[in-house]
Amino acid sequence: MADKLRITLVKSPIGAIPKQKATVQALGLKKIRQSVELPNNGATKGMIQKVNHLVKVEEI
């Protein structure tokens, strides 16, 4: 299992519900095709699960 995850915003959260917009912002994503590297833990995976239709995840 990888230590980190690369999360990339691939779809705009404009039409998403406010809770999902807040989750995308909490992940540190602001623009489409922007990527962040976050630790591979339960909190991060839970956030990804809530917005999995907006992001792409890669293990690094």
MDTraj code that builds the backbone (N, CA, C; nanometers):
import mdtraj as md
import numpy as np

residues = "MET ALA ASP LYS LEU ARG ILE THR LEU VAL LYS SER PRO ILE GLY ALA ILE PRO LYS GLN LYS ALA THR VAL GLN ALA LEU GLY LEU LYS LYS ILE ARG GLN SER VAL GLU LEU PRO ASN ASN GLY ALA THR LYS GLY MET ILE GLN LYS VAL ASN HIS LEU VAL LYS VAL GLU GLU ILE".split()
xyz = np.array([
    [0.0847, -0.1179, 0.0000],
    [0.0000, 0.0000, 0.0000],
    [0.0889, 0.1237, 0.0000],
    [0.0528, 0.2203, -0.0800],
    [0.1322, 0.3419, -0.0940],
    [0.1159, 0.4325, 0.0276],
    [0.2208, 0.5114, 0.0530],
    [0.2175, 0.6060, 0.1641],
    [0.1363, 0.7305, 0.1308],
    [0.1339, 0.7672, 0.0019],
    [0.0664, 0.8898, -0.0392],
    [-0.0271, 0.8641, -0.1554],
    [-0.1223, 0.9542, -0.1707],
    [-0.2164, 0.9515, -0.2819],
    [-0.2058, 1.0830, -0.3570],
    [-0.2085, 1.0761, -0.4895],
    [-0.2161, 1.1969, -0.5716],
    [-0.3607, 1.2113, -0.6148],
    [-0.4229, 1.3208, -0.5741],
    [-0.5640, 1.3458, -0.6026],
    [-0.5721, 1.4621, -0.7011],
    [-0.6425, 1.4397, -0.8118],
    [-0.6552, 1.5400, -0.9165],
    [-0.8020, 1.5722, -0.9373],
    [-0.8344, 1.7008, -0.9406],
    [-0.9712, 1.7440, -0.9675],
    [-0.9949, 1.7360, -1.1178],
    [-1.0911, 1.6544, -1.1609],
    [-1.1164, 1.6357, -1.3042],
    [-1.2508, 1.6916, -1.3485],
    [-1.3369, 1.7254, -1.2543],
    [-1.4681, 1.7802, -1.2890],
    [-1.4986, 1.8957, -1.1939],
    [-1.5632, 1.9958, -1.2444],
    [-1.5945, 2.1131, -1.1649],
    [-1.6981, 2.0828, -1.0566],
    [-1.6770, 2.1348, -0.9357],
    [-1.7747, 2.1147, -0.8290],
    [-1.8868, 2.2195, -0.8292],
    [-1.8999, 2.2971, -0.9360],
    [-1.9998, 2.4043, -0.9396],
    [-2.1407, 2.3498, -0.9174],
    [-2.1764, 2.2398, -0.9815],
    [-2.3110, 2.1857, -0.9682],
    [-2.3290, 2.0920, -0.8501],
    [-2.2227, 2.0695, -0.7738],
    [-2.2292, 1.9758, -0.6615],
    [-2.2988, 2.0404, -0.5418],
    [-2.3421, 1.9556, -0.4491],
    [-2.4052, 2.0092, -0.3284],
    [-2.2985, 2.0777, -0.2425],
    [-2.3387, 2.1712, -0.1578],
    [-2.2418, 2.2492, -0.0798],
    [-2.1452, 2.1655, 0.0040],
    [-2.1913, 2.0545, 0.0570],
    [-2.1042, 1.9696, 0.1382],
    [-1.9905, 1.9115, 0.0530],
    [-2.0209, 1.8763, -0.0719],
    [-1.9176, 1.8240, -0.1608],
    [-1.8207, 1.9339, -0.2029],
    [-1.8697, 2.0544, -0.2248],
    [-1.7821, 2.1668, -0.2567],
    [-1.6843, 2.1914, -0.1430],
    [-1.7334, 2.1837, -0.0198],
    [-1.6479, 2.2037, 0.0970],
    [-1.5437, 2.0927, 0.1087],
    [-1.5804, 1.9711, 0.0741],
    [-1.4865, 1.8589, 0.0790],
    [-1.3755, 1.8777, -0.0234],
    [-1.4094, 1.9204, -0.1438],
    [-1.3085, 1.9456, -0.2471],
    [-1.2132, 2.0548, -0.1992],
    [-1.2663, 2.1587, -0.1394],
    [-1.1830, 2.2667, -0.0890],
    [-1.0947, 2.2184, 0.0262],
    [-1.1477, 2.1330, 0.1124],
    [-1.0708, 2.0798, 0.2248],
    [-0.9577, 1.9883, 0.1769],
    [-0.9753, 1.9251, 0.0626],
    [-0.8681, 1.8444, 0.0047],
    [-0.7569, 1.9321, -0.0516],
    [-0.7823, 2.0613, -0.0660],
    [-0.6817, 2.1542, -0.1164],
    [-0.6890, 2.1756, -0.2657],
    [-0.8034, 2.1411, -0.3266],
    [-0.8201, 2.1547, -0.4711],
    [-0.9026, 2.2777, -0.5034],
    [-0.8512, 2.3582, -0.5973],
    [-0.9209, 2.4811, -0.6341],
    [-0.9537, 2.4881, -0.7820],
    [-0.8650, 2.4339, -0.8657],
    [-0.8835, 2.4427, -1.0100],
    [-0.8862, 2.3034, -1.0714],
    [-0.9530, 2.2919, -1.1846],
    [-0.9564, 2.1654, -1.2570],
    [-0.8148, 2.1319, -1.3035],
    [-0.7796, 2.0039, -1.2979],
    [-0.6487, 1.9484, -1.3301],
    [-0.5421, 1.9844, -1.2276],
    [-0.5804, 2.0424, -1.1152],
    [-0.4850, 2.0660, -1.0068],
    [-0.4703, 1.9370, -0.9268],
    [-0.3481, 1.9042, -0.8872],
    [-0.3218, 1.7831, -0.8102],
    [-0.2616, 1.8169, -0.6759],
    [-0.2927, 1.7340, -0.5780],
    [-0.2319, 1.7447, -0.4454],
    [-0.1901, 1.6054, -0.4019],
    [-0.0878, 1.6001, -0.3182],
    [-0.0431, 1.4739, -0.2622],
    [-0.0774, 1.4739, -0.1144],
    [-0.1552, 1.3758, -0.0732],
    [-0.1998, 1.3661, 0.0651],
    [-0.1667, 1.2282, 0.1191],
    [-0.1553, 1.2148, 0.2518],
    [-0.1257, 1.0838, 0.3096],
    [-0.2399, 0.9852, 0.2863],
    [-0.2036, 0.8595, 0.2766],
    [-0.3007, 0.7524, 0.2540],
    [-0.3518, 0.7049, 0.3899],
    [-0.4558, 0.7718, 0.4397],
    [-0.5141, 0.7323, 0.5687],
    [-0.6665, 0.7319, 0.5583],
    [-0.7317, 0.6950, 0.6663],
    [-0.8768, 0.6819, 0.6654],
    [-0.9503, 0.8120, 0.6408],
    [-0.8992, 0.9210, 0.6959],
    [-0.9655, 1.0505, 0.6782],
    [-0.9630, 1.0933, 0.5313],
    [-0.8481, 1.0782, 0.4694],
    [-0.8359, 1.1158, 0.3280],
    [-0.9231, 1.0264, 0.2404],
    [-0.9230, 0.8962, 0.2675],
    [-1.0033, 0.8040, 0.1872],
    [-1.1526, 0.8324, 0.2021],
    [-1.1962, 0.8725, 0.3205],
    [-1.3361, 0.9070, 0.3414],
    [-1.3768, 1.0295, 0.2625],
    [-1.2877, 1.1289, 0.2580],
    [-1.3159, 1.2499, 0.1803],
    [-1.3217, 1.2175, 0.0316],
    [-1.2300, 1.1331, -0.0143],
    [-1.2284, 1.0940, -0.1551],
    [-1.3560, 1.0196, -0.1911],
    [-1.4023, 0.9353, -0.1024],
    [-1.5233, 0.8575, -0.1289],
    [-1.6442, 0.9479, -0.1492],
    [-1.6509, 1.0591, -0.0789],
    [-1.7641, 1.1512, -0.0915],
    [-1.7646, 1.2281, -0.2232],
    [-1.6467, 1.2480, -0.2822],
    [-1.6388, 1.3255, -0.4070],
    [-1.5707, 1.2452, -0.5179],
    [-1.5874, 1.1121, -0.5164],
    [-1.5169, 1.0282, -0.6130],
    [-1.5590, 1.0551, -0.7574],
    [-1.6740, 1.1168, -0.7794],
    [-1.7170, 1.1485, -0.9154],
    [-1.6516, 1.2762, -0.9680],
    [-1.5795, 1.3480, -0.8820],
    [-1.5148, 1.4734, -0.9216],
    [-1.3623, 1.4621, -0.9291],
    [-1.3052, 1.3566, -0.8730],
    [-1.1611, 1.3463, -0.8627],
    [-1.1084, 1.2162, -0.9224],
    [-0.9775, 1.2162, -0.9514],
    [-0.9050, 1.0963, -0.9937],
    [-0.7965, 1.0731, -0.8907],
    [-0.7783, 0.9469, -0.8502],
    [-0.6834, 0.9141, -0.7442],
    [-0.5785, 0.8169, -0.7957],
    [-0.4511, 0.8455, -0.7643],
    [-0.3408, 0.7577, -0.7997],
    [-0.2585, 0.7323, -0.6744],
    [-0.2109, 0.6101, -0.6577],
    [-0.1198, 0.5790, -0.5488],
    [0.0219, 0.6118, -0.5935],
    [0.0978, 0.6760, -0.5054],
    [0.2383, 0.7065, -0.5389],
    [0.3288, 0.6603, -0.4271],
])
top = md.Topology()
chain = top.add_chain()
for i, resn in enumerate(residues, 1):
    res = top.add_residue(resn, chain, resSeq=i)
    for name in ("N", "CA", "C"):
        top.add_atom(name, md.element.get_by_symbol(name[0]), res)
traj = md.Trajectory(xyz[None], top)
